[in-house]
Amino acid sequence: FNEQDNVRECHEAVRALFETKLSGYEREHIFADNASSDSTVAILREIARNDPAVKVVVNARNFGALRSTFNALRYATGDAVITGVVTGMSIAPVVTNASQLATRYAVTLTARVQFRDTHDNKVLWENAAVQFRDEYPVSTGTTVTDTNQFFRQDANALTRLAQNFARSVITAILENF
């Protein structure tokens, strides 16, 4: 819902992961939108026009993250799907300068992730609280109070977070097989 500032980075992070580390796999990336009132849907449709691996499901109203995710699964055509819902994100300064302004932040992301066989509807792997933590430098020398403000200042950090989180989830799944 209203993710116009994030959907391109999400798409690029997943695409890049499949072009490098997961190049032996076919990608199908399904975005489900919960009746956004910003330009999220227009951006998603543009992405889908330029990338045949992307599907966009636009809900008539906001059904919430879980219902929207499972609605999107109806459009999946692969043998298995990975679904994830971010359940929390926090940011905390870890290094400050002489003026007591943060120069480095730790971002912690928590998500519910599931890997499911689409033929048998069987859960192959699940973790209700996957946590990923990474640190990011800030060059502006300003105090950041929330994750949205932080990622608006440093879009590269968001891309790195998305890529590293996706890698950690795929690694966790593969380690269990």
C-alpha positions, 0 to 999 in steps of 0.5 A: 500500500502506497509503496511508490518509493520502494517498488522499483528498488524491490524489483531491481533487488529481486531481479539482480539476485536472480541474474547473479546468485540464482541464475539457474532458476526462473523468476516470477515476481508477483506484486500485490497492491492494496488499493494504493492512492499514490502512483504505486500501481502506475509504477508497477504496471510500467515495471511489468510492461518492461519485465515479462517475469513481473505480474501485478495484482491490484486489489479493489480495496486494502485487504491487509498484507496477509490476505493480499499476499495469499490472493496474489498466490492464485496467480503464481504458475511456478512449482513453488513460491516464497512469500514474505510479509514484513512484520517489523522494522527498526532503526537504531544509531550505533556510532555517533560523531563528536556532535552526538549525531549518528554516523552509522545505523543498525536496521533490523527487519523482521518478516514472516516467510514461507516456502510452499509447494504449489502443487500439493499446497504443502509448506516446505519451509517456514519461519514466522520471525526471520530477522535480518540486521545490517549496519549502514553509514550515514554521510549527512550527519543528521539524526534519523528517527524512523526507517522511512526517513533513513531510506529516503536519505539513502536509497542504496541502503534500501537496495542493499537491505532488500538484496541481503535479506533476500539472500539470507532467506534463500540461504536459510531455505536451501540449508534446510534441504 
